[in-house]
Amino acid sequence: MDDGAHEQLPPGWDPDWAGAWAAAAPTDGLVPARVVRIDKGGITTSTGDAEQLVVAAKAVRRVVVGDMVGLDPGAGRIELILPRRTVFERRSPGVGRDQVQVLSRALASNMDVVLVLQGLDSGVNLPRLARELVLAWESGAVPVVVLTKTDLVGPDEVAAGREQAMAWSPGVQVVCISARSADGLAELHEALGARSTRPPHVVALLGASGAGKSSLVNALAGHKVQLTAEVREGDRRGRHTTTAGQIVPLPGGDLVIDTPGIRGVGLWAADEGLEQAFADLQPAAEECRFDDCTHRTEPGCGILAGVAAGDLDPGRVEMWHELVAELESLEAGMEVMDRDTERQDNQRARRRAQRRDDRNADDGE
């Protein structure tokens, strides 16, 4: 398709997307579009000049908010998905980490930055922060930690929360904000970079219900674009105020992908994300006497020495062990699934061969 045939192009379209579109060699009649909203009502796409409620063809894998797609506008159907630059993916809800039948669930794609939100009103949840940073790094985007609701706590609690988050977020910028008072928003804009010196960003939000994602979207957009609700007093949890994943345009051209709050953060094939989220442990691990050190009881372990010297947080090291074990269990489960699938395929092939032999025998009589 000639890009010039379209007066408007999907939100966030750039020369790289144009190249991916050309490489996909879409059939005549398809136009580029972006998935800008998914809810119970269906999939909403934008071609830049119009939004349309559509369905996905059976041949197309599950689409997520942020996907660039090939749309048949006449049929109202997505026929192809362009290769994703980045994707935020987690283990499907309700699937235990010890279950063999594990499934992944993509929540958003093609973002440049992931804002990892934690509400200071309930305190920084360090184990959850570690998991969220693993997923954010694994997505391929750049994470920024955002501590919200500074207006609900005192300055000492803000400072303590920032210090905790920085200690558990090596190489990641930590910003403290209040969406209600706009305190810290300028610092957040600085973390994203001056708009005049970069192309528009696509920013995804990651955080638990009640972490302040919808309020932050409203503050960034400069107007109310999401319904927000008060957090329950009993457990300080939110009410899933965002019922759909959607893209929200911001002044200046940036785009925000807002997704429903996530109760649990199950990892899914996140070895690289784990390495980046715990990059501060790597120098100590390189000091281990043994190459196959498990960092638990071995003599000459650099990580154990770091804990003993007070250079490494023992809680953080234990969290790292937990996530390593979780990913190893997941990998073992996937290997079992692969073997089971191969065995089932072989059994089906043998049954088909037997049926052919039986038919040939019958024909020969």
N, C-alpha and C positions, 0 to 999 in steps of 0.2 A: 504494500500500500504506500502511496506517496503521502508523506506527512503533510504536504501542502494541501491535500484534499480535505483536511480537517482544519477549520478556522480556530478551534480551541483544542487543546490536548489535555490529557488527564492531569490531575494535581500532582506536582513533583516530577513531571516528565522532563527529561534532559537528553543530551546527545547519546549517552550510554544506553538509555532505554530505547532510543531510536535505533541504535545498532542491534540491540537484542530483538527488537521487533522485526527488523530486516532479516536477521538470522533465523527467526522462527518461521519465515516464509508463510505468513497467514494466507488463507484462501480469500478469494474475492468476497467482498461484502462484510468482512470483519473490520472492526475499528478498535483502536486501543482504548482501554478504559481502566479505571482503578476501582477496586472494591473499597467503598468508603463507609459502609455500615453493614453489620450482620445482626439480625435479631430474629425473633420468632416469626416476624412478618416476611422474612426472606432476605435476599442479598441485594443491596443497593450499590450500583456502580455509577461512576461519574466519567463522562467523556470530556469534561471541561466546560462544555456549554449546556449540559443537561444531565440530570440524574434519572436513573431508571431502575425499577424493581425487576430483578431477573432471576433465572435459575441457572444451575451449572449442568452442563451435559454430563451424561453418565461416564464418558471417557475421560473426564477431567477430575483430577484428585480434589480433595476437599479444599475449598478456597478459604482464605482468612483475610481479615481487614489489612489493607496495605498492598495486597497482591495487584500486580499489573497484569491485565488479562486481554484476550482477544474476544470481543463481544459481537454477536450477531444482533444488532439493535432491532431488526424487524421481528425476529423470533423471540427476542428477550432472553437470549441464552448465551452463557459463557462457553466458548469452544476451546480455549487454550489458556494456559497460565505461563507467563514469561518466567524464566529462571529467577529464583529469589536471591537477592543480594545478601540479605540477612533474614533470620527467622527466629522468633522467640518460641521455644518449644519446651513442654514439660510432660511428665508422666500423667496419663489420663486420671481424672478424679475417681476415687473408689478402687483403684488398682493398688494393692499392697506392694511394698518394696520387695517382699519375699515371694511374690507370685510369679510363676513362669510366664503366664499369659499377660505380658506387659504391653501396653500400647502408649504411643505418644500422642500428644495433642498440641498442634500449633495454634498460637493465639494471635500472632501479629507478624507481619513481614515487612521487609524493605525499609527498616528504620535505620537512622544514622546514630542516634543516641537513645539510651534507655535510662530514664529517671527512676531510680530505686527509692521509693518513698517509705518512710517510717514516721509514725506520729509520736512526738515527744510527750504528748499527754499520757500515754501508756508506757513510756520508757522505750529505749532502743532494745529491740529483740535481736540480740547478737546472733544466735543460731539461725534465725530466719534471714537476717541480713546476709550471712555467709551463703546460704542457699540461693538467695535472690541474686547475689553477685556472681555466683557460678553460672546461673542461667543467663544472666545479662552478658557476661563475657562470652559464653558459648554461642550466643546468638550471632556474634560477629560485629555487633554494634559497640559503641563506647559507653560504659556506664558512668553515671553521676549519682551520688547518694544525696537525697534531699530529705532533711529532717523537718517535718511540718509542725504546725500548731505551736509556734514559739510564743504566741499570745496567751496560751493556756498554762504556761509554766514560767518559773522565774529565771533570771539570767544565769544563776549558778547551774540550774538544771540544763539550760541550753548549752552552756560551756562543757558540762560533764558529758552530755549526749554527743556533742561534736567530737570530743576527745575519744570516747568509746568507739564511735563510728570510724574515725580516722585510723584507729589502731587495728580495726578489722577490715579496712578497705585499702590495702596497699595500692598505690598508683592511681587512686580514684579521688576525684575532687568531692568534698563534702560541703553542702550548702544548707544553711538553716533559714527557714522562711515562715512567714505567716501569710496565708492567702487572704485572710480577712483584712489585715492592716497593710498588706503589700510589703512588709519588712522582709528584706532578703531577696526580693524579686530581681533587683538590679544585679546582685551577686550571681543569681541564677542565669540571667542573661549573659553576664560575662563568662560564665562557665560554658555556655553554648557557643560563645564567640560572637564578635561583632558582625551583624548581618551584612554590612557594607563590604566585608572582606571575604565572604564565602557564599556559596550557593545556598538556597533554602535547605533547612534541615527537616528531616522527618523524625519526630521524637515520640517514643513510646513510653507509657507510664506503667510501672510495675509496683504493686504493693497490696497489702491486705485490705479488706473492706474496712472502711473507717480511717484509712491512712491519710485521707484528704485529697485523693486524686481528682475527683470532680470539682472540688473547690479550687484546686490549682489550675485546672483547665479553664474555669471561669475567669480566674485572675489573669492568666496569660492571654486569653482572648479579649479581655476587657469588657465582657458582657456575659450574661448567664446563658450557658449553652447546655447545661446538664442540671437535672433535678438533684439536689443534695438533701440529705436527711441527717438528723442528729444521731450521734452514736449512742447505743443503748447504755444506760448507766450501770447495769448489772455486770457486764463483762467488757465494756469499752469496745465492743465490736460494732462494725457498721452493718447496714441493712441491705447490702448489695444495691446501692442506689443507681448504679450504672447497669442497665439491663441489656445493653447491646454494645458490642465493639464498634467504634466509629472513628472516623477521621474528622478532626476539627481544624479548620484553617485559622491561622493566627495573623495578626497585623504584621506586615513585612514579608509575608510569603511562607513562613515556616508552617509545618503541619504537625498536629499532635494526634497520636493514636491512643484513644482512651479505651481501656478494656475493663470488663467486670472485675471486681475484687476477687482475689484468690485466697481461699481458706488455707489450702495446703500447697506446699512447694515441693513436688516430687521431681527428682532429677531424671533426666533422660539423656543417655549417651553424651556426657558432658566432661570428658577427660581434659580437653583443652581449657574449658572454662574453669575447672577445678585448679589446674596448674596456675592460671592467671590470678584467680581469686586468692590463692595462698602463695603468691610469688615470694612473700617475705620469708617463707620457710625454706626455700630452695638453697640459699647460701649455707644454712646450717646443715641441710641434708647432704650437701657436697663434702662436708667434713667427716662424714661417717667412715669408719674403718672398713666396713664391708659394703660391697656394691649392692647386695641383696638385703640390706638392713631393713627391718620392719619398723624401726624407730619406737620400739616398745621396751625391750629388755636387753638388747645387744650391748656388749661393751664397746666403747669408742663411738657411740652414736652421737652425731653432732646435734641432733634435735633434742635429745635427752639432756645433753650438756647445756644447751641453750636454755631449757626450762630450769635446770638446776641453778644456773647463773642468774636467773631472773630476766634474761634477754627475750624469752619467748613466753607468751601467755599459755599456761597449761590447758585452760579451757578451750582456747583456739586450736591448740594441737589436738586435743581430744575430738573437737568438731571435725577437724581434717580427717582423723582416723575414721570417724563415723561415715563421712561422705565417701571416702575411698572404699570402705566396705560395702556401702550401698551400691556404688557403681560396679564393683566387682561382682556383687550378687546379681545385678541387672545383666551384666555381660554374660555370666554363666547361664542365666535364664534364657537369654537370647540364643546361646549355643544349643541349649536343649531344644528350643523351639525349632531351630534350623535342622537339627537331627531328626526331630519328629516329622517336620515337613518333608525332608528328603525321604524318610522311610515311607510316609504316606504316598508320596509321588511314585516311589518304586512299587509299592503294592498296587496302585492304580494301573501302572504300566504292565505289571504281570497279569492283572485281571483282564486288561484289554487284549494282551497277547493270547491269553488262554481262550478268550471268546473268539478271536480270529482263528485259532487252531481248531476250535470246536466247529466253527462254520465251514472251514475248509474240509474237515473230516466228513461233515454232513453232505457237502457238495460232491465228495468223491464216492459216496455210496451209490 
